[in-house]
């Protein structure tokens, strides 16, 4: 059998494959040439597309007052607080108040069984009356020289002692009626009816909540800035309630261990729920500036240790400015150098900006303020 026809067929297919490969290569080369002729030159780099404007909000720098503060945490305390102790021993006969009660000065809080003390007072009165009668007789006899000076003097001294004993008995009897030493609120009750107490046994804790006090220790370098009656701001940590107080006392001495001065702040007006023992952040003004250049604090960006603002320019670009910052409060920052009042700074979107970035202002607080002023002028 002859094998010639299959060999010829294989050779024909190989030649056809070579021709097809060459044709495809030629087509590919021709297409590349066309692309280079129609657009970017062959071997060139495509142009970077232009970045769209960054949407931002701006606000104008203003002139106004700002202050520096010393901030510390203090515990609210009552102006007066007293542990009321038993001054005589006995059995608690009756409780006349309970924890949380508001009491007046001199109001009775508790009664101790007084029968024994009443007997002692009666006995002291009898002894005093007996000595008074003896004194009267000896006085008449002394006028007639019928009594010695020593006997007469002893009777005088005995009578004085009897009067003192009667006074002490009366005082002990009064101590069986426990009263409030000042107006305030009963914070704690330590005893129950029927309980036997001794001299010195704790009975109640009484506090005067009006006013409340906050004591803070301020560095001595701030001493000259503090004055009595100076306003003080406080914020309760438990509820965020804002309070207003005043400096009541500034200690005349410096604590040598800490280099601080104790300052007592008085709070007269506060909501019903405020109680002693609550923690408060205390902010005391140490310096006030009236004509400061101010921007919203959120406009500031910390860029590698520098305080930076982005200023909106007339050509809708952002200018990066390094500024010097002074005082800051909860809302504003004072700009000492690098910005003039009236210039518009970016307050939203600034973290996406670089120097010269294109911007699109979508919220202009300065323009809104100007419109409001114009409208108010037209209305008047």
Order of alpha helices (4+ residues) and beta strands (2+ residues): alpha-beta-beta-beta-beta-beta-alpha-alpha-beta-beta-beta-beta-beta-beta-beta-beta-beta-beta-beta-beta-beta-beta-beta-alpha
